[in-house]
Amino acid sequence: MANNLFSGLDSLGLGKISNMEVYENEEKKEEVKPQAATEKPEINEADLLFDKNFTCPVCDKEFKAKTIKTGKIKLIAADSDLRPKYQAVDSLKYDVVACPNCGYAALNRYFNYMTGPQAKLIKQNISENFSGLKQESDIVTYDEAITKHKLALANAVVKRAKSSEKAYTCLKTAWILRGKAESLSEDLPDYTKQKEELAAEELEFLENAYNGFLEAFPKEAFPMCGMDENTVCYLVAELARRIGHIDDAKRWVARVLVSKNANDRIKQKSMELKEKLTFEVRN
């Protein structure tokens, strides 16, 4: 499979890191119907944002970044791999915080966690070649969000982050690619080609997310990326299904179904996944 994980970062001056491996010591769609064109959100995306102040833990510079007003958005659905979907805005576009001065970027939950050696690695491998980000407009576009997520993954690899952080960053990048695909207008002359390319790139990120969670599971403590053990087991099972590892998916979902600690929500999702796997094997 082609390496698209860091494609596009050459525009930020980081072309030299485009061939990095995400996991050093590792062996190497569900379709969601887009909102009808005639439906318009009652609230504009820009109305759900505010400029939040950040201090970069690498270069100590202050900057502002667009951030979602969490109390103003309404969850309307979730994909089977736990991707949340909100009314009027794809909040996932705003999950990455990126310093416009030095190029350090990370998912919001990890942004402030930084050691001295990690900061040194980022300065040497990211900041020295970083050519800057475009100034943010009223909203973040899908293309801008994809670039920021890939930059966050590059930083995670460079700073030698935990496998779970790299896996979660890959997962969220896949979600952003899916969101862009769903937002495409069917009137585009290359609509089919773009959908196929985005689906292929999404699959690559899902596979890397799967591999990262597999590596993290026996080594890292729970909660992992804000998820308890049973939720991670379910997520790994669903990722395995999406990338075609059906036998692995069945093994992982079985762990949830026999668990005495799994909550009703994740048990129900696991039962639905088991039925789906049975159907896919038959067909």
Residue frames as qw, qx, qy, qz and C-alpha x, y, z in Angstrom:
[[0.000, 0.888, 0.460, 0.000, 0.00, 0.00, 0.00],
 [0.381, 0.615, -0.039, 0.689, 1.33, 3.43, -0.89],
 [0.434, -0.365, -0.458, 0.685, 2.71, 5.54, 1.94],
 [0.002, 0.701, 0.326, 0.634, 0.31, 8.49, 2.18],
 [0.523, -0.629, -0.482, 0.313, 0.66, 9.09, 5.92],
 [0.330, -0.619, -0.039, 0.712, 2.82, 12.18, 5.56],
 [0.373, 0.414, 0.510, 0.656, 1.90, 13.24, 2.03],
 [0.037, -0.881, -0.326, -0.340, 1.40, 16.99, 1.78],
 [0.553, -0.765, -0.057, 0.326, 3.87, 17.94, 4.51],
 [0.616, 0.104, 0.227, 0.747, 6.43, 18.93, 1.87],
 [0.071, 0.779, 0.292, 0.550, 4.42, 22.15, 1.54],
 [0.503, -0.863, -0.022, -0.052, 5.45, 22.93, 5.13],
 [0.175, 0.796, -0.563, 0.136, 9.14, 22.34, 4.34],
 [0.591, -0.398, 0.661, -0.235, 9.09, 18.84, 5.84],
 [0.815, 0.395, -0.302, -0.298, 9.53, 16.70, 2.73],
 [0.279, 0.503, -0.800, 0.173, 12.58, 14.95, 4.23],
 [0.319, -0.148, 0.809, -0.470, 10.48, 13.17, 6.84],
 [0.703, 0.164, -0.163, -0.672, 7.93, 11.82, 4.37],
 [0.728, 0.176, -0.650, -0.129, 9.31, 8.26, 4.52],
 [0.199, -0.393, 0.717, -0.541, 9.32, 7.82, 8.30],
 [0.480, -0.215, -0.844, -0.107, 8.00, 4.57, 9.72],
 [0.494, -0.614, -0.031, -0.614, 5.28, 5.11, 12.33],
 [0.841, -0.470, 0.220, -0.156, 6.05, 2.01, 14.38],
 [0.124, 0.724, -0.675, -0.069, 9.74, 1.12, 14.48],
 [0.126, -0.274, 0.948, -0.107, 9.60, -2.38, 15.94],
 [0.675, 0.255, 0.433, -0.540, 6.60, -3.77, 14.15],
 [0.401, 0.113, 0.827, 0.378, 5.87, -6.44, 11.57],
 [0.235, 0.273, -0.244, -0.900, 5.21, -5.08, 8.74],
 [0.042, -0.066, -0.309, 0.948, -16.97, 1.46, 5.06],
 [0.118, 0.618, 0.762, -0.151, -19.19, 1.63, 6.10],
 [0.148, 0.349, 0.314, 0.870, -20.72, 4.34, 3.98],
 [0.032, -0.558, -0.560, 0.612, -22.52, 7.14, 5.81],
 [0.289, 0.701, 0.519, 0.395, -25.00, 9.07, 3.75],
 [0.250, 0.042, -0.098, 0.962, -24.07, 12.73, 3.47],
 [0.156, 0.551, 0.498, -0.651, -26.53, 15.34, 4.60],
 [0.445, 0.648, 0.566, 0.247, -28.89, 16.26, 1.82],
 [0.366, 0.194, 0.133, 0.900, -27.86, 19.32, -0.11],
 [0.208, -0.661, -0.359, -0.625, -31.14, 21.04, 0.68],
 [0.642, -0.675, -0.338, 0.136, -30.62, 20.76, 4.43],
 [0.289, 0.653, -0.261, 0.650, -28.86, 23.69, 6.00],
 [0.492, -0.266, -0.631, 0.538, -27.54, 23.82, 9.55],
 [0.204, -0.901, -0.369, -0.099, -29.34, 26.26, 11.79],
 [0.405, -0.854, 0.173, 0.278, -26.01, 27.48, 13.14],
 [0.570, 0.747, -0.328, 0.099, -22.96, 28.49, 11.12],
 [0.876, -0.040, -0.297, 0.378, -19.74, 26.63, 11.89],
 [0.328, 0.451, -0.254, 0.790, -17.93, 29.89, 12.66],
 [0.474, -0.618, 0.027, -0.627, -20.48, 30.60, 15.40],
 [0.926, -0.350, -0.129, -0.050, -19.36, 27.46, 17.21],
 [0.774, 0.178, -0.216, 0.569, -15.69, 28.48, 17.41],
 [0.249, -0.967, 0.053, 0.017, -13.55, 30.75, 19.52],
 [0.526, 0.631, -0.441, 0.362, -9.87, 31.70, 19.53],
 [0.816, -0.572, -0.054, 0.067, -8.11, 29.93, 22.38],
 [0.068, 0.862, -0.488, 0.122, -4.69, 30.98, 23.65],
 [0.980, -0.090, -0.071, 0.160, -1.93, 28.37, 23.76],
 [0.149, -0.840, 0.514, 0.082, 1.71, 28.39, 24.85],
 [0.836, 0.368, -0.404, -0.039, 3.89, 26.02, 22.85],
 [0.798, -0.559, 0.219, 0.051, 5.81, 23.60, 25.11],
 [0.844, 0.184, 0.154, 0.479, 8.60, 23.39, 22.51],
 [0.425, 0.428, 0.057, 0.796, 9.36, 27.02, 21.62],
 [0.235, -0.466, -0.521, 0.675, 7.47, 28.78, 24.46],
 [0.070, -0.061, -0.264, -0.960, 5.77, 31.11, 21.98],
 [0.353, 0.395, 0.631, -0.566, 2.13, 32.07, 22.50],
 [0.137, -0.004, -0.635, -0.760, -0.43, 31.69, 19.72],
 [0.582, 0.175, 0.377, -0.699, -4.17, 31.41, 19.14],
 [0.062, 0.022, -0.920, -0.386, -6.03, 28.55, 17.50],
 [0.598, -0.159, -0.253, -0.744, -9.64, 27.93, 16.55],
 [0.010, 0.026, -0.939, 0.342, -11.38, 25.78, 19.15],
 [0.372, -0.423, -0.700, -0.439, -14.87, 24.29, 19.38],
 [0.386, -0.311, 0.366, -0.788, -17.32, 25.63, 21.96],
 [0.168, -0.001, -0.986, 0.000, -18.07, 22.16, 23.30],
 [0.197, 0.345, 0.707, -0.586, -21.24, 23.21, 25.08],
 [0.413, 0.487, -0.044, -0.768, -22.71, 24.48, 21.82],
 [0.397, 0.286, -0.744, -0.456, -22.48, 21.33, 19.70],
 [0.794, -0.060, 0.348, -0.494, -24.90, 18.40, 19.65],
 [0.158, -0.247, 0.935, 0.199, -23.89, 14.79, 19.04],
 [0.705, 0.232, -0.044, -0.668, -26.24, 13.26, 16.50],
 [0.978, 0.159, -0.091, -0.102, -24.62, 9.91, 15.65],
 [0.331, -0.666, 0.652, 0.145, -21.45, 7.83, 15.73],
 [0.678, 0.407, -0.561, -0.246, -19.87, 5.48, 13.22],
 [0.957, -0.217, -0.183, -0.056, -19.16, 1.89, 14.21],
 [0.724, 0.139, -0.321, 0.594, -15.49, 2.75, 14.83],
 [0.399, -0.644, -0.421, 0.500, -16.61, 5.39, 17.37],
 [0.240, 0.163, 0.194, 0.937, -16.18, 8.42, 15.10],
 [0.068, 0.598, 0.575, -0.554, -18.53, 11.07, 16.55],
 [0.162, 0.417, 0.505, 0.738, -20.78, 13.15, 14.30],
 [0.071, -0.473, -0.454, 0.751, -22.10, 16.49, 15.45],
 [0.294, 0.812, 0.503, 0.024, -24.82, 18.77, 14.17],
 [0.185, 0.981, 0.044, -0.041, -23.64, 21.68, 11.97],
 [0.079, 0.843, -0.531, 0.027, -19.90, 21.04, 12.37],
 [0.921, 0.070, -0.335, 0.187, -17.29, 18.31, 12.13],
 [0.436, -0.874, 0.205, -0.067, -15.55, 19.02, 15.42],
 [0.907, -0.133, 0.209, 0.342, -12.79, 16.57, 14.52],
 [0.538, 0.691, 0.035, 0.482, -11.28, 19.24, 12.26],
 [0.116, -0.849, 0.226, -0.463, -10.30, 21.13, 15.41],
 [0.912, -0.403, -0.067, 0.044, -8.72, 18.27, 17.37],
 [0.781, 0.083, -0.066, 0.616, -5.12, 19.14, 16.50],
 [0.180, -0.961, 0.023, 0.210, -3.28, 22.09, 18.03],
 [0.784, 0.296, 0.102, 0.535, -0.37, 23.26, 15.86],
 [0.325, -0.738, 0.017, 0.591, 2.18, 25.89, 16.76],
 [0.581, 0.798, 0.134, 0.085, 2.61, 28.21, 13.75],
 [0.081, -0.917, 0.389, 0.040, 6.08, 29.22, 14.95],
 [0.229, -0.546, 0.803, 0.065, 8.01, 25.95, 15.35],
 [0.577, 0.192, -0.669, -0.428, 5.77, 23.31, 13.75],
 [0.039, -0.024, 0.931, -0.362, 5.00, 21.34, 16.89],
 [0.616, -0.112, -0.235, -0.744, 1.55, 19.78, 16.63],
 [0.066, -0.014, -0.972, 0.224, -0.42, 17.19, 18.58],
 [0.379, -0.565, -0.662, -0.314, -3.95, 16.13, 19.35],
 [0.276, -0.732, 0.072, -0.618, -5.37, 18.46, 21.97],
 [0.847, -0.515, -0.049, -0.119, -5.22, 15.83, 24.73],
 [0.880, -0.100, -0.012, 0.463, -1.45, 15.38, 24.22],
 [0.368, 0.824, -0.007, 0.430, -0.35, 18.92, 23.31],
 [0.242, -0.870, 0.286, -0.321, 1.01, 19.99, 26.71],
 [0.891, -0.363, 0.257, 0.091, 2.79, 16.72, 27.51],
 [0.612, 0.715, -0.247, 0.231, 6.41, 17.32, 26.58],
 [0.786, -0.492, 0.064, 0.369, 9.80, 16.29, 27.98],
 [0.115, -0.826, 0.346, 0.430, 13.07, 18.08, 27.40],
 [0.382, -0.207, 0.791, 0.430, 14.50, 15.32, 25.17],
 [0.419, 0.574, 0.695, 0.104, 11.27, 15.27, 23.13],
 [0.146, 0.942, 0.102, -0.284, 11.38, 19.04, 22.60],
 [0.246, -0.627, 0.566, 0.475, 14.98, 18.71, 21.42],
 [0.442, 0.127, 0.826, 0.325, 14.02, 16.04, 18.89],
 [0.331, 0.791, 0.514, -0.033, 11.21, 18.21, 17.54],
 [0.018, -0.902, 0.161, 0.400, 13.45, 21.26, 17.23],
 [0.305, -0.447, 0.709, 0.452, 16.05, 19.23, 15.34],
 [0.284, 0.135, 0.889, 0.332, 13.72, 17.29, 13.05],
 [0.166, 0.750, 0.636, 0.070, 10.67, 19.53, 12.64],
 [0.092, -0.914, -0.162, 0.361, 11.39, 23.14, 13.59],
 [0.369, -0.481, 0.434, 0.666, 14.65, 23.51, 11.67],
 [0.174, 0.090, 0.739, 0.645, 12.87, 22.82, 8.37],
 [0.126, 0.663, 0.710, -0.202, 9.38, 24.12, 9.17],
 [0.202, 0.200, 0.321, 0.903, 8.21, 26.79, 6.72],
 [0.229, 0.112, 0.307, -0.917, 5.00, 27.76, 8.50],
 [0.195, 0.472, 0.859, -0.022, 1.25, 27.15, 8.36],
 [0.010, -0.493, -0.406, -0.769, -1.30, 29.23, 6.53],
 [0.152, -0.059, 0.430, -0.888, -3.06, 31.76, 8.72],
 [0.091, 0.389, 0.909, -0.121, -6.39, 30.41, 9.91],
 [0.206, -0.314, -0.344, -0.861, -9.58, 31.87, 8.46],
 [0.571, -0.312, 0.169, -0.741, -13.00, 31.80, 10.12],
 [0.938, -0.129, 0.223, -0.233, -13.11, 28.00, 9.91],
 [0.291, -0.465, 0.796, 0.257, -10.66, 25.14, 9.33],
 [0.729, 0.351, -0.337, -0.482, -11.14, 23.37, 6.01],
 [0.984, -0.093, 0.146, -0.040, -10.84, 19.60, 5.62],
 [0.753, 0.500, -0.211, 0.371, -7.60, 20.00, 3.67],
 [0.012, -0.717, 0.432, -0.547, -6.12, 22.18, 6.43],
 [0.762, -0.437, 0.323, -0.352, -7.28, 19.68, 9.06],
 [0.981, 0.159, -0.031, 0.104, -5.72, 16.77, 7.17],
 [0.496, 0.626, -0.349, 0.489, -2.40, 18.62, 6.95],
 [0.308, -0.656, 0.427, -0.541, -2.48, 19.39, 10.68],
 [0.921, -0.249, 0.211, -0.214, -3.26, 15.79, 11.59],
 [0.890, 0.329, -0.146, 0.279, -0.39, 14.53, 9.44],
 [0.193, 0.694, -0.401, 0.566, 1.87, 17.11, 11.07],
 [0.632, -0.540, 0.348, -0.434, 0.74, 15.86, 14.48],
 [0.998, -0.004, 0.062, 0.016, 1.57, 12.28, 13.46],
 [0.643, 0.560, -0.283, 0.439, 5.00, 13.37, 12.20],
 [0.153, -0.688, 0.428, -0.565, 5.65, 15.07, 15.55],
 [0.857, -0.355, 0.230, -0.294, 4.48, 11.98, 17.45],
 [0.948, 0.216, -0.090, 0.215, 6.92, 9.80, 15.50],
 [0.403, 0.658, -0.326, 0.545, 9.77, 12.27, 15.88],
 [0.303, -0.625, 0.434, -0.574, 9.31, 12.70, 19.64],
 [0.350, 0.096, -0.927, 0.099, 9.00, 8.89, 20.06],
 [0.558, -0.232, 0.201, -0.771, 5.52, 9.07, 21.52],
 [0.502, -0.031, 0.825, -0.259, 3.72, 6.06, 22.92],
 [0.066, 0.121, 0.871, 0.471, 2.18, 3.71, 20.38],
 [0.073, 0.647, 0.733, -0.196, -1.29, 4.62, 21.63],
 [0.051, 0.726, 0.045, -0.684, -0.77, 8.31, 20.82],
 [0.018, 0.314, -0.668, -0.674, 0.41, 7.46, 17.31],
 [0.058, 0.306, 0.933, 0.178, -2.47, 5.02, 16.87],
 [0.078, 0.717, 0.562, -0.404, -5.06, 7.54, 18.06],
 [0.055, 0.627, -0.223, -0.745, -3.63, 10.21, 15.78],
 [0.003, -0.074, 0.842, 0.534, -3.87, 7.80, 12.84],
 [0.071, 0.504, 0.858, -0.074, -7.46, 6.96, 13.77],
 [0.091, 0.761, 0.308, -0.564, -8.49, 10.61, 13.93],
 [0.023, 0.450, -0.506, -0.736, -6.78, 11.30, 10.61],
 [0.046, 0.190, 0.925, 0.326, -8.79, 8.48, 9.05],
 [0.074, 0.670, 0.668, -0.314, -11.95, 10.06, 10.45],
 [0.061, 0.683, -0.067, -0.725, -11.04, 13.42, 8.91],
 [0.005, 0.204, -0.757, -0.621, -10.46, 11.81, 5.53],
 [0.047, 0.427, 0.901, 0.067, -13.86, 10.12, 5.81],
 [0.058, 0.731, 0.405, -0.546, -15.45, 13.44, 6.69],
 [0.055, 0.511, -0.383, -0.767, -13.93, 15.09, 3.63],
 [0.016, 0.063, 0.898, 0.435, -15.19, 12.26, 1.41],
 [0.042, 0.593, 0.787, -0.165, -18.70, 12.67, 2.79],
 [0.029, 0.735, 0.175, -0.655, -18.58, 16.42, 2.18],
 [0.194, -0.167, 0.612, 0.749, -17.67, 16.14, -1.52],
 [0.557, 0.458, 0.120, -0.683, -20.21, 17.38, -4.00],
 [0.706, 0.191, 0.669, 0.135, -21.31, 14.78, -6.53],
 [0.481, 0.862, 0.125, -0.094, -21.17, 17.53, -9.14],
 [0.262, -0.736, 0.520, 0.344, -17.37, 17.53, -9.05],
 [0.690, 0.538, -0.387, -0.291, -15.92, 16.33, -12.38],
 [0.468, 0.344, -0.794, 0.178, -13.52, 13.98, -10.56],
 [0.652, -0.447, 0.225, -0.570, -15.92, 13.04, -7.76],
 [0.990, -0.054, -0.101, -0.084, -15.44, 9.27, -8.14],
 [0.681, 0.403, -0.393, 0.468, -11.67, 9.54, -8.33],
 [0.089, -0.572, 0.421, -0.698, -11.49, 11.74, -5.23],
 [0.811, -0.357, 0.135, -0.444, -13.75, 9.39, -3.27],
 [0.965, 0.103, -0.212, 0.119, -11.59, 6.40, -4.22],
 [0.471, 0.490, -0.422, 0.600, -8.36, 8.18, -3.30],
 [0.343, -0.541, 0.357, -0.680, -9.74, 9.34, 0.05],
 [0.931, -0.225, 0.009, -0.286, -11.06, 5.84, 0.81],
 [0.858, 0.244, -0.326, 0.313, -7.65, 4.31, 0.05],
 [0.211, 0.518, -0.441, 0.702, -5.87, 6.86, 2.23],
 [0.630, -0.469, 0.199, -0.586, -8.39, 6.37, 5.03],
 [0.982, -0.072, -0.165, -0.061, -7.80, 2.61, 4.92],
 [0.636, 0.377, -0.429, 0.518, -4.05, 3.13, 5.26],
 [0.126, -0.505, 0.414, -0.747, -4.54, 5.25, 8.38],
 [0.835, -0.315, 0.048, -0.450, -7.02, 2.75, 9.83],
 [0.925, 0.108, -0.322, 0.171, -4.49, -0.03, 9.33],
 [0.380, 0.418, -0.465, 0.682, -1.80, 2.00, 11.09],
 [0.479, -0.475, 0.250, -0.694, -4.23, 2.77, 13.92],
 [0.956, -0.149, -0.139, -0.212, -4.97, -0.95, 14.26],
 [0.782, 0.238, -0.405, 0.408, -1.28, -1.86, 14.35],
 [0.081, 0.512, -0.403, 0.755, -0.57, 0.86, 16.91],
 [0.677, -0.420, 0.175, -0.578, -3.31, -0.24, 19.28],
 [0.965, -0.010, -0.262, 0.019, -2.12, -3.84, 18.97],
 [0.577, 0.341, -0.442, 0.596, 1.35, -2.73, 20.00],
 [0.159, -0.493, 0.323, -0.792, 0.09, -0.53, 22.83],
 [0.770, -0.381, -0.261, -0.440, -2.41, -2.98, 24.32],
 [0.879, -0.256, -0.348, 0.203, -0.01, -5.25, 26.27],
 [0.574, 0.156, -0.251, 0.763, 2.42, -2.46, 27.16],
 [0.034, -0.333, 0.093, -0.938, 0.39, 0.57, 28.24],
 [0.027, 0.269, 0.777, -0.569, -1.97, 1.22, 31.13],
 [0.111, -0.596, -0.633, -0.481, -5.67, 1.95, 30.91],
 [0.584, 0.706, 0.346, -0.201, -7.48, 4.19, 30.34],
 [0.507, -0.089, 0.498, 0.698, -5.84, 4.48, 26.92],
 [0.028, 0.201, 0.416, 0.886, -6.62, 7.59, 24.87],
 [0.409, -0.092, 0.218, -0.882, -9.49, 8.18, 27.29],
 [0.792, -0.018, -0.393, -0.467, -10.93, 4.69, 26.69],
 [0.674, -0.411, 0.561, -0.248, -11.25, 1.76, 29.08],
 [0.270, -0.304, 0.880, 0.245, -9.97, -1.71, 28.18],
 [0.492, 0.395, 0.774, -0.056, -13.25, -3.04, 26.81],
 [0.389, 0.848, 0.102, -0.346, -13.76, 0.00, 24.59],
 [0.028, 0.683, -0.636, -0.359, -10.27, -0.42, 23.16],
 [0.402, -0.023, 0.909, 0.105, -10.95, -4.14, 22.59],
 [0.506, 0.650, 0.535, -0.188, -14.12, -3.26, 20.70],
 [0.249, 0.872, -0.191, -0.376, -12.35, -0.55, 18.69],
 [0.169, -0.479, 0.804, 0.308, -9.53, -2.93, 17.73],
 [0.483, 0.254, 0.838, 0.001, -12.13, -5.49, 16.64],
 [0.448, 0.799, 0.318, -0.243, -13.93, -2.95, 14.46],
 [0.098, 0.802, -0.457, -0.373, -10.68, -1.68, 12.95],
 [0.347, -0.216, 0.887, 0.215, -9.71, -5.28, 12.18],
 [0.523, 0.521, 0.669, -0.089, -13.03, -5.77, 10.41],
 [0.328, 0.885, 0.040, -0.328, -12.62, -2.59, 8.37],
 [0.083, 0.717, -0.622, -0.302, -9.18, -3.60, 7.12],
 [0.788, 0.264, -0.455, -0.319, -10.26, -7.15, 6.34],
 [0.192, 0.292, -0.880, 0.322, -8.81, -9.08, 9.30],
 [0.681, -0.334, -0.284, -0.586, -12.05, -10.91, 10.06],
 [0.788, -0.191, -0.557, 0.178, -10.62, -13.68, 12.25],
 [0.344, 0.067, -0.424, 0.835, -8.78, -11.14, 14.40],
 [0.337, -0.316, -0.045, -0.886, -11.95, -9.06, 14.64],
 [0.773, -0.325, -0.444, -0.314, -13.89, -12.08, 15.93],
 [0.674, -0.118, -0.549, 0.480, -11.28, -12.79, 18.59],
 [0.146, 0.136, -0.284, 0.938, -11.21, -9.21, 19.85],
 [0.493, -0.330, -0.150, -0.791, -14.97, -8.78, 19.98],
 [0.767, -0.265, -0.583, -0.043, -15.26, -12.08, 21.88],
 [0.426, 0.009, -0.534, 0.731, -13.12, -10.58, 24.65],
 [0.234, -0.185, 0.131, -0.946, -15.72, -7.88, 25.19],
 [0.689, -0.227, -0.402, -0.559, -18.68, -10.23, 25.08],
 [0.769, -0.233, -0.572, 0.167, -17.25, -12.45, 27.84],
 [0.249, 0.259, -0.413, 0.837, -16.08, -9.52, 29.97],
 [0.327, -0.620, -0.684, 0.205, -17.89, -8.95, 33.26],
 [0.260, -0.525, -0.179, 0.790, -16.82, -5.30, 33.33],
 [0.127, 0.189, 0.509, 0.830, -18.05, -4.13, 29.93],
 [0.288, 0.301, 0.359, -0.835, -20.85, -1.57, 30.13],
 [0.580, 0.478, 0.627, -0.206, -24.18, -2.07, 28.38],
 [0.403, 0.820, -0.109, -0.391, -23.36, 0.34, 25.55],
 [0.108, 0.611, -0.740, -0.258, -20.13, -1.37, 24.52],
 [0.434, 0.021, 0.897, -0.082, -21.71, -4.83, 24.99],
 [0.587, 0.623, 0.407, -0.320, -24.51, -3.85, 22.63],
 [0.353, 0.796, -0.367, -0.327, -22.09, -2.49, 20.03],
 [0.154, -0.428, 0.884, 0.111, -20.05, -5.67, 20.33],
 [0.556, 0.261, 0.771, -0.166, -23.09, -7.85, 19.75],
 [0.546, 0.766, 0.099, -0.325, -23.94, -5.80, 16.66],
 [0.147, 0.721, -0.632, -0.245, -20.37, -6.21, 15.45],
 [0.399, -0.159, 0.903, -0.008, -20.49, -9.98, 16.02],
 [0.622, 0.523, 0.538, -0.225, -23.63, -10.19, 13.88],
 [0.397, 0.841, -0.210, -0.303, -22.02, -8.10, 11.19],
 [0.091, -0.563, 0.804, 0.167, -18.95, -10.33, 11.16],
 [0.544, 0.121, 0.824, -0.100, -21.12, -13.43, 10.86],
 [0.589, 0.712, 0.275, -0.267, -22.95, -11.91, 7.91],
 [0.244, 0.819, -0.445, -0.268, -19.71, -10.90, 6.17],
 [0.304, -0.340, 0.884, 0.102, -18.25, -14.39, 6.55],
 [0.602, 0.368, 0.692, -0.151, -21.38, -15.90, 4.99],
 [0.531, 0.821, 0.162, -0.137, -21.16, -13.54, 2.06]]
